[in-house]
Amino acid sequence: MNDSAAAPLLAVRNVSIEYKRGDRTVIKAVNDVSLELKPGEIVGIVGESGCGKSTLAKGIMGLAPLAAGSVEFAGTRVGRLGRRKRDERLLPVQMIFQDSAAALNPRRTIGAQIAEVVSARVRHRGEQGVNVVNEIADLLRKVGLPPAAAMKYSHEFSGGQKQRIALARALASKPSVLVADEPISALDASAQAYAAKLLVEVCRNEGIALLFISHDLAVVRAITERVVVMYLGRVVESGPTREVWRDPQHPYAAALIGAIPIPDGSGRRPETLSGEVPDPANAPSGCVFHPRCPARFAGCDSREPVLIQLGGDRAAACRLLERRTEPELETVA
């Protein structure tokens, strides 16, 4: 575990990201999200499809414009990605995309794509005596591929191998931070297990901080130290993963955890949460989760809850927590 007092390597402060639908409708895909990532730490972001996880990742990387807030890496503000190139001071922040096939250039060899990152790093850091060919071979070995893979093209590899190539290319920058957006969801079960294990081992061995975005809560529980739960663009709960799993404070977090299958042979069916994530262009009033919440009560539909600090690096945004000091509130059936 990392020292909780360590300065954050990546700081996301009150970030909001908006899109326009047509001429008038503004969709707030990410709404006032803050989080920190400390050196060498592994943090998970979870939630259903449509909760804003991937949009937040793009905002962190400068791939989506921020409507409000800021993102800083080691004191350098992350701006929107330029048309031609990214600020080389941000080379240590790399992203692994869900669709590895789309992230790789089909017209260039794997070696050429990795060499481009190595060359950018060497140029920025002023490194001397770097043998690019040897470094590419070492990177490919590190992700379980033979050096000969450098001469091939992306279509010659399986989905799992492409994801390992994407990891090798990210590692070529000698990153301090990796943002992994659903990096294993497109793979079959066996490839998922291998890819997740490889990613975590590399990050721990190299001291790389990892922001792991996924809807697979079983994997998040196994590999992360802290977790951030998002719903409709907002953070509804955050804290040490084990503590959130043991005692979730937000009904949505509790519902997600209750829906995880337990392969214990008992035949117990996972609990299910009714309904779907609402359209962010027509978000519910008050607490955005209240239409689906089994514990909602009078007032949940009229006032948005604030994120309450619970101590021990935990926080949650729920009127239930406020209700402890408002006994006159009544539960809605």
C-alpha positions as CSV (number, residue, x, y, z in Angstrom):
1,M,0.0,0.0,0.0
2,N,1.1,3.6,-0.7
3,D,1.6,6.2,1.9
4,S,-1.7,8.0,2.2
5,A,0.1,11.3,2.7
6,A,2.0,11.1,-0.6
7,A,1.4,13.9,-3.0
8,P,-0.9,12.9,-5.9
9,L,0.8,12.2,-9.2
10,L,-2.4,12.7,-11.1
11,A,-5.0,15.2,-9.8
12,V,-8.5,15.5,-11.3
13,R,-10.3,18.5,-9.8
14,N,-14.0,19.2,-10.3
15,V,-14.0,18.0,-13.9
16,S,-17.1,18.4,-16.0
17,I,-17.4,17.4,-19.6
18,E,-20.3,18.4,-21.8
19,Y,-21.6,17.6,-25.3
20,K,-24.3,19.2,-27.3
21,R,-27.2,17.3,-28.9
22,G,-28.7,19.4,-31.6
23,D,-28.6,23.1,-31.2
24,R,-29.8,23.5,-27.6
25,T,-29.6,20.3,-25.5
26,V,-26.4,20.1,-23.4
27,I,-25.5,16.7,-22.1
28,K,-23.3,16.7,-19.0
29,A,-21.5,13.4,-19.5
30,V,-19.2,14.0,-16.5
31,N,-20.3,16.2,-13.6
32,D,-17.9,17.7,-11.1
33,V,-15.7,14.7,-10.7
34,S,-12.5,14.8,-8.5
35,L,-10.0,12.0,-7.8
36,E,-6.4,11.5,-7.1
37,L,-3.8,8.9,-8.2
38,K,-0.7,8.5,-6.1
39,P,2.6,7.1,-7.3
40,G,2.4,3.3,-7.8
41,E,-1.2,3.2,-6.8
42,I,-3.9,1.1,-8.5
43,V,-7.3,2.8,-8.5
44,G,-10.5,1.4,-10.2
45,I,-13.4,3.3,-11.7
46,V,-16.6,1.3,-11.9
47,G,-20.2,1.8,-13.0
48,E,-22.7,0.7,-15.7
49,S,-22.4,1.6,-19.3
50,G,-23.3,5.2,-19.7
51,C,-22.0,6.3,-16.3
52,G,-19.2,8.5,-17.8
53,K,-16.2,6.3,-17.1
54,S,-14.7,6.4,-20.6
55,T,-15.6,10.0,-21.1
56,L,-13.7,10.8,-17.9
57,A,-10.7,8.9,-19.2
58,K,-10.7,10.9,-22.4
59,G,-10.9,14.1,-20.4
60,I,-7.9,13.0,-18.3
61,M,-5.9,12.3,-21.5
62,G,-6.9,15.6,-23.2
63,L,-9.0,13.7,-25.8
64,A,-12.2,15.4,-24.6
65,P,-12.5,19.2,-23.8
66,L,-13.3,20.1,-20.2
67,A,-16.3,22.3,-19.6
68,A,-15.0,22.9,-16.0
69,G,-12.3,21.8,-13.7
70,S,-8.7,20.7,-14.3
71,V,-6.4,17.8,-14.7
72,E,-2.8,18.0,-13.6
73,F,0.1,15.5,-13.9
74,A,3.1,16.2,-11.6
75,G,2.2,19.8,-11.6
76,T,1.7,20.1,-15.4
77,R,-1.8,20.9,-16.5
78,V,-3.2,18.5,-19.1
79,G,-4.6,20.5,-22.0
80,R,-6.7,19.4,-24.9
81,L,-4.7,17.2,-27.4
82,G,-3.3,19.2,-30.3
83,R,-4.0,18.3,-33.9
84,R,-0.4,17.3,-34.5
85,K,1.1,16.2,-31.2
86,R,0.7,16.1,-27.5
87,D,2.9,18.1,-25.0
88,E,5.9,15.8,-24.6
89,R,6.0,16.6,-20.9
90,L,2.9,14.4,-20.7
91,L,4.6,11.4,-22.3
92,P,4.7,9.6,-18.9
93,V,0.9,9.6,-18.9
94,Q,-0.3,6.9,-21.4
95,M,-3.6,5.3,-22.2
96,I,-4.6,1.8,-23.1
97,F,-7.9,1.7,-25.1
98,Q,-10.6,-0.9,-25.1
99,D,-10.4,-1.5,-28.8
100,S,-6.8,-2.4,-29.3
101,A,-7.3,-3.0,-33.0
102,A,-8.5,0.5,-33.6
103,A,-5.6,1.9,-31.5
104,L,-3.0,0.2,-33.7
105,N,-2.1,1.5,-37.2
106,P,-2.7,-1.4,-39.6
107,R,-0.3,0.1,-42.2
108,R,2.7,0.1,-40.0
109,T,4.6,-2.7,-38.4
110,I,4.4,-3.2,-34.6
111,G,8.0,-2.3,-34.3
112,A,7.6,1.0,-36.1
113,Q,4.8,2.0,-33.9
114,I,6.7,1.2,-30.7
115,A,9.8,2.9,-32.1
116,E,7.9,6.1,-32.6
117,V,7.2,6.3,-28.8
118,V,10.8,5.4,-27.9
119,S,12.1,8.1,-30.2
120,A,9.8,10.7,-28.7
121,R,10.9,9.8,-25.2
122,V,14.6,9.8,-26.1
123,R,14.2,13.2,-27.7
124,H,12.3,14.7,-24.8
125,R,14.6,13.3,-22.1
126,G,17.8,13.8,-24.0
127,E,18.8,10.1,-23.5
128,Q,22.0,9.0,-25.0
129,G,23.1,5.6,-26.4
130,V,19.7,4.1,-26.7
131,N,19.5,1.0,-29.0
132,V,15.9,1.3,-30.2
133,V,15.8,-2.2,-31.8
134,N,17.0,-3.8,-28.6
135,E,14.5,-1.8,-26.5
136,I,11.6,-2.9,-28.7
137,A,12.7,-6.5,-28.3
138,D,12.8,-6.1,-24.5
139,L,9.4,-4.5,-24.4
140,L,7.8,-7.3,-26.5
141,R,9.4,-9.9,-24.2
142,K,8.0,-8.0,-21.2
143,V,4.5,-8.5,-22.5
144,G,5.0,-12.1,-23.5
145,L,5.7,-11.7,-27.2
146,P,8.7,-12.7,-29.2
147,P,11.0,-10.0,-30.7
148,A,10.1,-11.2,-34.2
149,A,6.6,-9.7,-33.6
150,A,8.1,-6.3,-34.3
151,M,8.2,-7.1,-38.0
152,K,4.5,-8.0,-38.3
153,Y,1.3,-6.0,-38.7
154,S,-1.6,-5.8,-36.3
155,H,-3.9,-8.0,-38.3
156,E,-1.5,-10.9,-37.8
157,F,-2.3,-11.0,-34.0
158,S,-5.2,-12.1,-31.9
159,G,-7.2,-9.7,-29.7
160,G,-5.3,-10.6,-26.6
161,Q,-2.0,-10.2,-28.4
162,K,-3.0,-6.8,-29.7
163,Q,-3.8,-5.7,-26.2
164,R,-0.3,-6.8,-25.1
165,I,1.2,-4.8,-28.0
166,A,-0.8,-1.8,-26.9
167,L,0.7,-2.2,-23.4
168,A,4.2,-2.6,-24.9
169,R,3.8,0.7,-26.8
170,A,2.6,2.5,-23.7
171,L,5.5,1.2,-21.7
172,A,7.9,2.5,-24.4
173,S,7.4,6.0,-22.9
174,K,8.6,4.7,-19.4
175,P,5.3,6.0,-18.0
176,S,4.4,7.0,-14.5
177,V,0.7,6.7,-15.1
178,L,-1.4,4.3,-17.2
179,V,-5.1,5.0,-17.8
180,A,-6.6,1.7,-18.9
181,D,-10.1,2.1,-20.3
182,E,-11.9,-1.3,-20.3
183,P,-8.7,-3.0,-21.4
184,I,-9.9,-6.6,-21.1
185,S,-13.7,-6.4,-21.8
186,A,-13.3,-7.3,-25.5
187,L,-11.3,-10.4,-24.7
188,D,-12.4,-14.0,-24.0
189,A,-12.3,-15.2,-20.4
190,S,-8.8,-16.8,-20.6
191,A,-7.3,-13.8,-22.3
192,Q,-8.9,-11.5,-19.8
193,A,-7.3,-13.2,-16.9
194,Y,-3.9,-13.2,-18.5
195,A,-4.1,-9.6,-19.6
196,A,-5.3,-8.3,-16.2
197,K,-2.5,-10.3,-14.4
198,L,0.1,-9.0,-16.9
199,L,-1.0,-5.4,-16.6
200,V,-0.9,-5.4,-12.8
201,E,2.4,-7.3,-12.6
202,V,4.0,-4.8,-15.0
203,C,2.7,-1.8,-13.1
204,R,3.8,-3.1,-9.7
205,N,7.2,-4.1,-11.0
206,E,7.8,-0.8,-12.7
207,G,6.1,1.3,-10.0
208,I,3.5,2.7,-12.4
209,A,0.3,4.2,-11.1
210,L,-2.8,2.6,-12.8
211,L,-6.3,4.0,-13.3
212,F,-8.3,0.9,-14.2
213,I,-11.7,1.6,-15.7
214,S,-14.0,-1.4,-15.9
215,H,-17.5,-2.7,-15.4
216,D,-16.1,-6.1,-14.2
217,L,-16.3,-5.6,-10.5
218,A,-14.7,-9.0,-9.7
219,V,-11.5,-7.9,-11.5
220,V,-11.6,-4.5,-9.9
221,R,-11.9,-6.1,-6.4
222,A,-9.0,-8.4,-7.1
223,I,-6.5,-5.8,-8.4
224,T,-7.3,-2.3,-7.1
225,E,-6.4,-0.6,-3.8
226,R,-9.1,2.1,-4.1
227,V,-12.3,2.3,-6.1
228,V,-14.4,5.2,-7.4
229,V,-18.1,4.4,-8.2
230,M,-19.8,6.5,-10.8
231,Y,-23.4,6.9,-11.8
232,L,-24.7,9.2,-14.6
233,G,-21.5,11.2,-14.7
234,R,-21.2,11.7,-10.9
235,V,-19.1,10.1,-8.2
236,V,-21.5,8.4,-5.7
237,E,-18.9,6.6,-3.6
238,S,-15.2,6.2,-3.2
239,G,-12.8,4.6,-0.8
240,P,-10.4,1.7,-0.2
241,T,-11.7,-1.2,-2.3
242,R,-12.0,-3.7,0.6
243,E,-13.9,-1.3,2.8
244,V,-16.4,-0.4,0.0
245,W,-17.0,-4.1,-0.7
246,R,-17.4,-4.9,2.9
247,D,-19.7,-2.0,3.8
248,P,-21.0,0.1,0.8
249,Q,-22.5,3.4,1.9
250,H,-24.4,4.2,-1.3
251,P,-27.3,2.0,-2.5
252,Y,-25.9,2.0,-6.0
253,A,-22.6,0.7,-4.9
254,A,-24.4,-1.9,-2.8
255,A,-26.4,-2.9,-5.9
256,L,-23.4,-3.3,-8.1
257,I,-21.6,-5.4,-5.5
258,G,-24.7,-7.5,-4.9
259,A,-24.9,-8.3,-8.6
260,I,-21.5,-10.0,-8.8
261,P,-21.9,-13.7,-9.4
262,I,-20.4,-16.0,-6.7
263,P,-19.3,-19.3,-8.2
264,D,-19.7,-21.2,-4.9
265,G,-22.0,-24.0,-6.2
266,S,-24.9,-22.8,-4.1
267,G,-27.0,-21.8,-7.0
268,R,-27.6,-18.4,-5.5
269,R,-28.6,-15.8,-8.1
270,P,-27.0,-12.4,-8.0
271,E,-29.2,-9.5,-7.0
272,T,-30.4,-7.4,-9.9
273,L,-31.0,-3.7,-10.1
274,S,-34.1,-2.7,-12.0
275,G,-34.2,-0.1,-14.7
276,E,-31.5,1.5,-16.8
277,V,-29.1,4.4,-16.5
278,P,-31.2,7.5,-17.6
279,D,-30.5,9.6,-20.6
280,P,-28.1,12.2,-19.3
281,A,-29.9,14.8,-21.5
282,N,-32.9,14.2,-19.4
283,A,-31.4,13.5,-16.0
284,P,-33.8,13.0,-13.0
285,S,-34.2,15.9,-10.6
286,G,-32.6,15.7,-7.2
287,C,-30.5,12.5,-6.7
288,V,-30.1,11.1,-10.2
289,F,-30.3,7.6,-8.8
290,H,-33.6,8.0,-7.0
291,P,-35.9,6.5,-9.7
292,R,-34.0,3.1,-9.3
293,C,-33.1,3.3,-5.6
294,P,-34.8,0.8,-3.3
295,A,-34.1,3.1,-0.2
296,R,-35.4,6.4,-1.6
297,F,-37.5,8.6,0.6
298,A,-39.3,12.0,0.4
299,G,-36.9,14.7,-0.7
300,C,-34.6,12.4,-2.8
301,D,-36.3,13.7,-6.0
302,S,-35.8,17.4,-5.1
303,R,-32.3,17.9,-3.7
304,E,-29.1,16.6,-5.1
305,P,-26.9,15.0,-2.4
306,V,-23.4,16.2,-1.8
307,L,-20.3,14.1,-1.5
308,I,-19.8,13.5,2.3
309,Q,-16.4,12.7,3.7
310,L,-16.8,9.6,5.9
311,G,-13.2,9.4,7.2
312,G,-10.6,6.8,6.3
313,D,-10.4,8.1,2.7
314,R,-14.1,7.2,2.2
315,A,-16.8,9.4,0.7
316,A,-20.4,8.9,-0.5
317,A,-23.1,11.1,-1.9
318,C,-26.4,9.9,-0.6
319,R,-29.4,11.5,1.3
320,L,-29.4,8.4,3.5
321,L,-26.3,9.7,5.1
322,E,-27.9,13.1,5.6
323,R,-31.0,11.4,6.9
324,R,-29.2,10.4,10.1
325,T,-29.5,14.0,11.2
326,E,-33.0,14.5,9.6
327,P,-35.2,12.0,11.4
328,E,-38.4,13.6,10.1
329,L,-37.8,12.3,6.6
330,E,-39.9,9.4,5.5
331,T,-39.1,6.4,3.3
332,V,-40.9,6.3,0.0
333,A,-42.3,2.8,-0.9
